């Protein structure tokens, strides 16, 4: 089997820019939410209906991203000087 009906679109979630990727393998649809900058998969869902798979993957990603702390680093500081 191979992936068909491939789609990829950017979304903004909880201050993060992610890709929503969906495709069909056989009679099932796979939806994944991945971080654009690192390519890390945040959430994945498989369902017989594409929109349902996407909705559940988005719900899971929003929950996970809302619990993720972001730390702003000031890289302009120099060590020892």
C-alpha positions as CSV (number, residue, x, y, z in Angstrom):
1,X,0.0,0.0,0.0
2,X,1.0,3.6,-0.5
3,X,-0.1,6.9,0.7
4,X,-2.7,8.7,-1.4
5,X,-4.7,12.0,-1.1
6,X,-1.7,13.6,0.6
7,X,-2.3,17.1,2.0
8,X,-0.2,19.5,4.1
9,X,-1.2,22.9,5.4
10,X,0.3,25.2,8.1
11,X,-1.7,26.1,11.2
12,X,-1.2,28.3,14.3
13,X,-1.8,26.5,17.6
14,X,-1.2,27.8,21.1
15,X,1.5,30.1,19.7
16,X,3.2,27.4,17.7
17,X,3.3,27.1,13.9
18,X,2.6,23.6,12.9
19,X,1.8,21.5,9.8
20,X,-1.4,19.5,9.6
21,X,-0.6,16.5,7.3
22,X,-3.2,14.1,6.2
23,X,-3.2,11.1,3.8
24,X,-5.0,7.9,3.0
25,X,-3.6,4.4,3.2
26,X,-6.0,1.8,2.1
27,X,-9.4,2.6,3.6
28,X,-8.0,4.6,6.5
29,X,-6.9,8.3,6.9
30,X,-3.9,9.3,8.9
31,X,-3.7,12.9,10.3
32,X,-0.5,14.2,11.9
33,X,0.3,17.5,13.5
34,X,4.1,18.3,13.4
35,X,6.2,21.2,14.5
36,X,7.4,23.1,11.5
37,X,10.8,24.1,12.9
38,X,11.9,20.7,14.2
39,X,9.7,18.3,12.3
40,X,8.6,16.5,15.5
41,X,5.2,14.8,15.4
42,X,3.1,16.2,18.1
43,X,-0.1,14.2,17.5
44,X,-1.3,11.5,15.2
45,X,-4.8,10.0,14.6
46,X,-6.1,7.3,12.3
47,X,-9.8,7.1,11.3
48,X,-12.0,6.0,8.4
49,X,-13.1,9.6,7.8
50,X,-10.4,12.2,7.0
51,X,-12.1,15.2,8.8
52,X,-12.5,13.1,12.0
53,X,-8.9,12.0,11.9
54,X,-7.8,15.7,11.5
55,X,-10.1,16.9,14.3
56,X,-8.8,14.4,16.8
57,X,-5.2,15.0,15.9
58,X,-5.7,18.8,16.3
59,X,-7.5,18.3,19.7
60,X,-4.6,16.2,21.0
61,X,-2.0,18.6,19.7
62,X,-3.8,21.6,21.3
63,X,-3.8,19.8,24.6
64,X,-0.1,18.9,24.4
65,X,1.0,22.3,23.2
66,X,-1.0,24.1,25.9
67,X,1.0,22.2,28.5
68,X,4.4,23.0,26.9
69,X,6.4,25.8,28.4
70,X,8.3,28.2,26.2
71,X,11.5,29.8,27.5
72,X,12.8,33.0,25.9
73,X,16.6,33.0,26.0
74,X,18.6,36.2,25.8
75,X,21.6,35.0,23.7
76,X,23.1,38.5,23.5
77,X,24.8,38.0,26.9
78,X,28.4,37.0,26.8
79,X,30.1,34.6,29.3
80,X,32.9,36.0,31.3
81,X,32.8,39.4,30.0
